[in-house]
């Protein structure tokens, strides 16, 4: 039970002043706790923006037919494998009219949420809460956009960058400049085209856009709408003189084409521009505009949504669970319609909030964090995990000093996950252009981005999966993921070793041995996976390095790994090898040591070169470098093994 009492008067005394509040009288279980708290704070003449969720829809065959007709041909193509469902059906107009008759203003309708947003007074909300078609009433979330403060711009050497100018590094770190020089077959037999995003439709949600800027002279803009003012003009300065500033910069990072100054990843794509964010007050965002823009993007056939916006003011970290925030639910619904949603992780990393913001918590969205040009995380970039423990952010791009257009003309540096996001969205457009089979499969695109990221096998809650290599993600390269070092006992089969690689989309990757002995076996287990099995052999005792190759067509990659083979009754407390060695040498205990073991490497003069402690009986590998990460010279080294009172030394030769 929620709001108690209809005409009760409550007296509150604070600092000697007495305030009289009119209490609410009926219990309405469909009014959420956060709305209840908000209503207690306002007078009955004050309006509040709320979501009113309805219980049902008309799902007759006639309504389904009308929904099918409402999709554009582009949308129908993207959704060729995604059938119409309940979420495509319109909201019952009788329910909307009831809200309007009750006094609701500023009404927006969402078919995905089966809801309307409206401005209502406290008593109007209470009246509507008694209607049997009302499922839930909740506040519309707002966000306070925090722009990070400019810091030093980290610059790497610029190579072959005349066309890109200062924007070279933000493209080059993702491999976009290489993709821009890559030809793919066109729809005309025997012809080919360069990758530039052609044929892909991106929808941008932001403050507004100065489309007369020279950066957009060649941009293909097929749809615009201002959800704040309910018109098609996204270029005006209503309601604020700064209204187009943020959106202009963000859009240019993705789609600009002004050689010598700025080139975006997807300069050849089609664009839909939606004005969804106010800049005329501290509270700048209302999530209902986001939802409306997403539904329109779906209807016109958008392939990718790029939204450098986020929400957390009405929410708590506990709500960042992938299921609570309205925009998160809408983003996941967009993904279920076949749209890739790319969104900013947030700029709250060094702020008390600290964590990602909605809709970045969605499990179907690509949440983008920010790094500098040296690959280090930006202090402001919001942290994961989601409240339910999932890795976020998903991927990273430059958000420190990112080159972008100024709404008044010219270009300049920008900071924030807001400008990292369009770099990933534009890169994803190139991936989609190169791989049309991924159309309508946003999770397939997301997986490719993550699998091609540099921290794919070792993600964390600050860097996520890292920065993607778009050459690899797009299928123009192949990569074997690291193979764990293995242990075998003579005469016994080792544990099966899974092998995995990423390469051309949909093509089989063939794994082959470059130097495995006869007692090793490779078996394909899928398009991009295989399994390695082996039996320990007496003539292979010690540690040896082997290599596996993965290939697809003309593309190939190799990966080395170490196998330590021990006799079942080995007298030595540990094995070492290969000896002599060139680059790496491995150590492995021949029996269990509950407290682990320690390996130390010394020069013959007694200088400590390397030290490691294994808490379990795992292989330890020395890669032939000293403690300052400098390559060790060729020569003799002393290996010391310590465990459970055992102290053994052995000499090895580095060639």
Residue pairs with C-beta under 8 A, 6 or more apart in sequence:
1 27
1 29
2 27
2 28
2 29
2 31
2 33
2 36
3 23
3 24
3 25
3 26
3 27
3 28
3 31
3 36
3 39
3 126
4 23
4 24
4 25
4 27
5 23
5 24
5 25
6 23
6 24
6 25
6 26
7 22
7 23
7 25
8 22
8 23
8 24
8 25
9 20
9 21
9 22
9 23
10 20
10 21
10 22
10 23
11 18
11 19
11 20
12 18
12 19
12 21
21 40
22 43
22 44
24 39
24 40
24 122
24 126
25 126
26 126
26 129
26 130
28 126
28 129
28 130
28 137
30 129
30 134
30 135
30 136
30 137
31 39
31 125
31 129
31 136
31 137
32 136
32 137
32 138
32 139
34 138
34 139
34 314
35 48
35 50
35 125
35 137
35 138
35 139
38 48
38 139
39 48
39 122
39 125
42 48
42 122
43 122
44 121
44 122
44 123
45 121
46 121
46 122
47 105
47 119
47 120
47 121
48 119
48 120
48 121
48 122
48 125
48 139
49 106
49 117
49 118
49 119
49 139
49 140
49 286
49 288
50 117
50 118
50 119
50 120
50 125
50 137
50 138
50 139
50 140
51 113
51 115
51 116
51 117
51 136
51 137
51 138
51 139
51 140
51 288
51 326
52 99
52 115
52 116
52 117
52 118
52 128
52 134
52 136
52 137
53 113
53 114
53 115
53 134
53 135
53 136
53 137
53 138
54 91
54 92
54 95
54 114
54 115
54 116
54 133
54 134
54 135
55 132
55 133
55 134
55 135
56 92
56 114
56 133
57 63
57 86
57 89
57 90
57 91
57 92
57 114
58 89
58 92
59 86
59 89
63 89
63 90
64 84
64 88
64 89
66 90
67 84
67 88
67 89
67 90
68 84
70 299
71 79
71 299
71 301
72 299
72 300
72 301
73 301
74 201
74 300
74 301
75 298
75 299
75 300
75 301
76 301
77 301
77 439
78 301
78 303
78 337
78 338
78 339
78 439
78 440
79 337
79 338
79 440
80 440
81 338
81 440
82 336
82 337
82 338
82 440
87 111
87 112
87 333
87 336
87 337
88 111
89 111
90 109
90 111
91 109
91 110
91 111
91 114
91 115
91 116
92 133
95 116
95 133
96 107
96 109
96 116
98 128
98 131
98 133
99 107
99 116
99 118
99 120
99 128
100 107
100 118
102 120
102 124
102 127
102 128
103 120
103 121
103 124
104 116
104 118
104 119
104 120
104 124
104 128
105 118
105 119
106 117
106 118
106 119
107 116
107 117
107 118
108 116
108 117
108 118
108 227
108 288
108 289
108 291
108 292
109 115
109 116
110 116
110 117
110 288
110 291
110 292
110 295
110 330
111 295
112 291
112 294
112 295
112 329
112 330
112 333
113 291
113 326
113 329
113 330
117 140
117 286
117 288
120 128
125 137
128 134
128 137
129 137
138 326
139 314
140 286
140 287
140 288
140 314
140 326
141 286
141 287
141 311
141 312
141 313
141 314
141 315
141 325
141 326
141 327
141 358
142 283
142 284
142 285
142 286
142 287
142 311
142 313
142 314
143 283
143 284
143 285
143 287
143 309
143 310
143 311
143 312
143 313
143 357
144 282
144 283
144 284
144 313
145 277
145 284
145 285
145 309
145 310
146 347
146 348
146 351
146 380
147 347
147 415
147 416
148 347
148 378
148 380
148 415
148 416
149 380
149 415
150 401
150 413
150 415
151 378
151 379
151 400
151 415
153 372
153 373
153 400
153 401
153 413
154 372
154 373
154 374
154 376
154 400
154 401
155 169
155 373
155 401
156 169
156 173
156 373
156 374
158 168
158 169
159 168
159 172
161 168
161 169
161 172
161 177
162 260
163 259
163 260
163 263
164 171
164 172
164 177
164 262
164 263
165 259
165 260
165 261
165 262
165 403
166 261
166 262
166 403
166 411
167 256
167 261
167 262
167 263
167 264
167 403
168 177
169 373
169 398
170 253
170 373
170 397
170 398
170 402
170 403
170 423
171 177
171 180
171 263
171 265
171 423
173 373
173 375
173 397
173 398
173 467
174 265
174 397
174 423
174 424
174 427
174 467
174 468
174 469
174 470
175 469
175 470
175 471
175 472
176 265
176 423
176 426
176 427
176 430
176 470
178 471
179 195
179 265
179 427
179 430
179 434
179 470
179 471
179 474
179 476
180 194
180 195
180 196
180 263
181 194
182 194
182 195
182 434
182 474
182 476
183 192
183 193
183 194
183 195
184 192
184 193
184 195
184 433
184 434
185 191
185 192
186 192
186 193
195 430
195 433
195 434
195 474
196 266
196 267
196 268
196 269
196 430
196 433
197 255
197 265
197 266
197 267
197 268
197 269
197 426
197 429
197 430
197 433
198 268
198 269
198 433
199 269
199 270
199 433
199 436
200 266
200 269
200 270
200 303
200 304
200 429
200 432
200 433
201 222
201 269
201 270
201 271
201 272
201 300
201 301
201 302
201 303
201 304
202 254
202 255
202 266
202 269
202 270
202 271
202 272
202 302
202 303
202 304
202 305
202 306
202 425
202 426
202 429
203 223
203 271
203 272
203 273
203 274
203 293
203 296
203 297
203 300
203 302
203 304
203 305
203 306
204 247
204 250
204 251
204 254
204 271
204 272
204 273
204 274
204 306
204 307
204 422
205 274
205 276
205 277
205 289
205 290
205 293
205 294
205 305
205 306
205 307
205 308
205 309
206 246
206 247
206 250
206 251
206 273
206 274
206 275
206 276
206 277
206 307
206 308
206 309
207 242
207 243
207 244
207 245
207 246
207 247
207 275
207 277
207 278
207 279
208 226
208 234
208 235
208 236
208 237
208 243
208 244
208 247
208 248
208 275
209 216
209 234
209 235
209 244
209 247
209 248
209 251
209 273
209 275
210 235
210 244
210 248
210 405
210 407
211 219
211 221
211 234
211 235
211 273
212 235
213 248
213 252
213 405
213 407
213 409
214 258
214 409
215 252
215 256
215 257
215 258
215 261
215 262
215 405
215 411
216 251
216 252
216 255
216 256
216 405
217 257
217 258
218 257
218 267
219 255
219 256
219 257
219 267
219 271
220 268
220 269
220 270
220 271
221 270
221 271
221 272
221 273
222 270
222 271
222 272
222 300
223 272
223 273
223 296
223 300
224 232
224 233
224 234
224 272
224 273
224 274
224 275
225 231
225 232
225 234
225 273
225 274
225 275
225 293
225 296
226 232
226 233
226 234
226 236
226 274
226 275
227 274
227 275
227 276
227 289
227 292
227 293
228 238
228 239
228 275
228 276
228 277
228 278
228 289
229 236
229 238
229 239
229 275
234 247
234 273
234 274
234 275
235 244
236 243
236 244
237 243
237 244
239 278
239 279
239 280
240 278
240 279
240 280
242 279
243 275
243 278
243 279
243 280
244 407
245 279
245 406
245 407
246 277
246 279
246 308
246 418
247 273
247 275
247 277
248 404
248 405
248 406
248 407
249 404
249 405
249 406
249 407
249 414
249 418
249 419
250 306
250 308
250 404
250 418
250 419
250 421
250 422
251 271
251 273
251 405
251 422
252 262
252 264
252 404
252 405
252 411
253 264
253 402
253 403
253 404
253 414
253 419
253 422
253 423
253 426
254 264
254 265
254 266
254 306
254 422
254 423
254 425
254 426
255 264
255 266
255 267
255 269
255 271
255 422
255 426
256 262
256 263
256 264
256 267
256 404
256 405
257 263
257 264
257 267
257 268
261 403
261 411
262 403
262 404
262 405
262 411
264 422
264 426
265 423
265 426
265 427
265 429
265 430
266 425
266 426
266 427
266 429
266 430
269 426
269 429
269 433
272 296
272 297
272 300
272 302
274 293
274 296
274 297
276 285
276 289
276 290
276 292
276 293
276 309
277 284
277 285
277 289
277 309
278 284
278 285
278 286
283 313
285 309
285 310
285 311
287 311
287 325
287 326
287 327
288 326
290 307
290 309
290 311
290 326
290 327
290 330
290 359
291 326
291 327
291 330
294 305
294 330
294 331
294 333
294 334
294 339
294 341
295 330
297 305
297 334
297 339
298 334
298 337
298 339
302 339
303 339
303 340
303 429
303 432
303 439
304 339
304 340
304 341
304 342
304 425
304 428
304 429
304 432
305 331
305 334
305 339
305 340
305 341
305 342
305 343
306 342
306 343
306 421
306 422
306 425
306 426
307 341
307 342
307 343
307 344
307 359
307 421
308 343
308 344
308 416
308 417
308 418
308 419
308 421
308 422
309 343
309 344
310 327
310 343
310 344
310 346
310 357
310 358
310 359
310 360
311 325
311 326
311 327
311 357
311 358
311 359
312 320
312 346
312 348
312 353
312 357
312 358
315 324
315 325
315 358
317 353
317 355
317 387
318 324
318 387
319 325
319 358
319 387
320 355
320 356
320 357
320 358
320 361
320 386
320 387
321 361
321 386
321 387
321 388
322 328
322 332
322 361
322 362
322 363
322 386
322 388
322 390
323 329
324 358
325 358
325 359
325 361
326 358
327 358
327 359
328 358
328 359
328 361
328 362
328 365
330 359
331 341
331 343
331 359
331 362
331 364
331 365
332 359
332 362
332 363
332 364
332 365
334 341
335 341
335 362
335 364
335 365
335 442
335 443
336 364
338 439
338 440
338 441
338 442
339 442
340 366
340 428
340 432
340 442
340 445
340 446
341 359
341 362
341 364
341 365
341 366
341 442
342 365
342 366
342 368
342 421
342 422
342 424
342 425
342 428
343 359
343 360
343 362
343 365
343 366
343 367
343 368
343 421
344 357
344 360
344 367
344 368
344 416
344 417
344 418
344 420
344 421
345 356
345 357
345 360
345 367
345 368
345 369
345 370
345 381
345 382
345 384
345 392
345 393
345 417
346 353
346 355
346 356
346 357
346 360
346 381
346 382
346 417
347 370
347 380
347 381
347 382
347 416
347 417
347 418
348 354
348 355
348 356
348 357
348 380
348 382
349 377
349 378
349 379
349 380
349 381
349 382
349 383
349 462
350 379
350 380
351 380
353 382
354 382
354 383
355 382
355 383
355 384
356 367
356 382
356 383
356 384
356 386
356 392
356 393
357 382
359 365
360 367
360 382
360 392
360 393
361 367
361 386
361 387
361 392
363 390
364 442
364 443
364 446
365 394
366 394
366 395
366 424
366 428
366 446
366 449
367 392
367 393
367 394
367 464
368 393
368 394
368 395
368 396
368 397
368 417
368 420
368 421
368 423
368 424
369 377
369 378
369 381
369 382
369 393
369 395
369 396
369 399
369 417
369 420
369 462
369 463
369 464
370 377
370 378
370 380
370 381
370 396
370 397
370 398
370 399
370 400
370 415
370 416
370 417
370 419
370 420
371 377
371 378
371 381
371 396
371 397
371 398
371 399
371 400
371 420
371 463
371 467
372 378
372 398
372 400
372 401
373 398
373 400
373 401
375 467
377 396
377 462
377 463
378 399
378 400
378 415
378 417
380 415
380 416
380 417
381 393
381 396
381 399
381 417
381 462
382 393
382 417
383 392
383 461
383 462
384 390
384 391
384 392
384 393
384 461
384 462
384 464
385 391
385 392
385 461
386 392
391 459
391 460
391 461
391 464
391 465
392 461
392 464
393 417
393 463
393 464
394 446
394 449
394 450
394 464
394 465
395 424
395 449
395 450
395 453
395 464
395 465
395 466
395 467
395 468
396 420
396 453
396 463
396 464
396 466
396 467
397 420
397 421
397 423
397 424
397 427
397 467
398 419
398 420
398 423
399 414
399 415
399 416
399 417
399 418
399 419
399 420
400 415
401 413
401 414
401 415
402 413
402 414
402 415
402 419
402 420
402 423
403 411
403 412
403 413
403 414
404 411
404 412
404 413
404 414
404 419
405 411
406 412
424 449
424 468
427 449
427 468
427 470
427 473
428 445
428 449
430 470
430 474
431 438
431 445
431 448
431 449
431 470
431 473
431 474
432 438
432 439
432 445
434 474
434 475
434 476
435 474
435 475
435 505
435 506
437 505
437 506
438 444
438 445
438 448
438 505
448 473
448 474
448 502
448 505
449 468
449 473
450 456
450 465
450 468
451 473
451 502
452 468
452 469
452 470
452 472
452 473
452 479
452 502
453 464
453 465
453 466
453 467
453 468
453 469
454 466
454 467
454 468
454 469
455 463
455 464
455 465
455 466
456 465
456 466
456 481
457 481
457 482
459 465
459 466
469 477
471 477
472 478
472 479
472 502
473 502
475 503
475 504
475 505
475 507
476 504
476 555
477 503
477 555
477 557
478 501
478 502
478 503
478 504
478 509
478 550
478 551
478 552
478 555
478 556
478 557
479 501
479 502
479 503
479 550
479 557
480 499
480 500
480 501
480 548
480 550
480 557
480 558
480 559
481 499
481 500
481 501
481 502
481 559
482 559
482 561
483 497
483 499
483 532
483 548
483 559
483 560
483 561
484 497
484 561
485 561
485 562
485 563
485 564
485 586
485 619
485 621
486 494
486 495
486 497
486 534
486 561
486 562
486 563
486 564
486 619
487 494
487 563
487 564
487 565
487 566
487 588
487 619
488 494
488 534
488 535
488 536
488 540
488 563
488 564
488 565
488 566
489 536
489 565
489 566
489 567
489 568
490 536
490 537
490 538
490 541
490 565
490 566
490 567
490 568
491 535
491 536
491 538
491 568
492 535
492 536
492 568
493 533
493 534
493 535
494 533
494 534
494 535
494 536
494 563
496 531
496 532
496 533
497 531
497 532
497 533
497 534
498 525
498 529
498 530
498 531
498 532
499 511
499 522
499 529
499 530
499 531
499 532
499 548
499 550
500 528
500 529
501 509
501 511
501 528
501 529
501 550
501 557
502 528
503 509
503 528
503 550
503 552
503 555
504 552
504 553
504 555
506 527
507 527
507 552
507 553
508 524
508 527
508 528
508 552
509 527
509 528
509 550
509 551
509 552
510 524
510 550
510 551
510 552
511 522
511 524
511 530
511 548
511 549
511 550
512 522
512 548
512 549
512 551
513 520
513 522
513 546
513 547
513 548
513 549
514 546
514 547
514 548
514 549
514 558
515 546
515 547
516 522
516 534
516 546
516 548
517 537
517 540
519 534
519 535
519 536
519 537
519 540
520 532
520 533
520 534
520 546
521 532
521 533
521 534
522 530
522 531
522 532
522 548
523 530
523 531
523 533
524 530
525 531
532 548
534 563
536 565
536 566
537 565
538 567
540 563
540 565
541 565
541 566
541 567
541 570
541 575
542 564
542 565
542 575
542 576
542 577
542 578
542 579
543 562
543 563
543 564
543 565
543 575
543 576
543 577
543 578
543 585
543 586
543 587
543 588
543 619
544 562
544 563
544 565
544 577
544 578
545 560
545 561
545 562
545 578
545 584
546 560
546 561
546 562
546 563
547 558
547 559
547 560
547 561
548 558
548 559
548 561
549 556
549 557
549 558
550 556
550 557
550 558
550 559
551 557
562 584
562 586
562 619
562 621
564 575
564 577
564 586
564 588
564 619
565 575
566 575
566 588
566 590
570 590
570 591
572 590
572 648
573 589
573 590
573 591
573 641
573 643
573 646
573 648
574 587
574 588
574 589
574 590
574 597
574 641
574 643
574 648
575 587
575 588
575 590
576 585
576 586
576 587
576 639
576 650
576 652
577 585
577 586
578 585
579 585
579 652
579 653
580 652
580 653
580 654
580 655
581 624
581 652
581 653
581 654
581 655
582 624
582 654
582 655
583 623
583 624
584 621
584 622
584 623
584 624
585 621
585 622
585 624
585 652
585 654
586 619
586 620
586 621
586 622
587 599
587 619
587 620
587 621
587 622
587 639
587 641
588 617
588 618
588 619
588 620
589 597
589 617
589 641
589 643
592 617
593 617
593 643
593 644
594 644
595 615
595 643
595 644
596 613
596 614
596 615
596 616
596 617
596 643
597 613
597 614
597 617
597 641
597 642
597 643
598 611
598 612
598 613
598 614
598 640
598 641
598 642
598 643
599 610
599 611
599 612
599 613
599 614
599 620
599 622
599 639
599 640
599 641
600 608
600 610
600 611
600 639
600 640
600 642
601 608
601 609
601 610
601 611
601 622
601 637
601 638
601 639
601 640
602 608
602 609
602 637
602 638
602 640
603 609
603 635
603 637
603 638
604 635
604 636
604 637
604 638
608 627
609 626
609 627
609 632
609 637
610 622
610 625
610 626
610 627
611 627
612 620
612 622
614 620
624 631
624 632
624 654
625 631
625 632
626 632
632 654
633 654
634 654
634 655
635 653
635 654
636 651
636 652
636 653
636 654
637 651
637 652
637 653
637 654
638 649
638 650
638 651
639 649
639 650
639 651
639 652
640 647
640 648
640 649
641 647
641 648
641 649
641 650
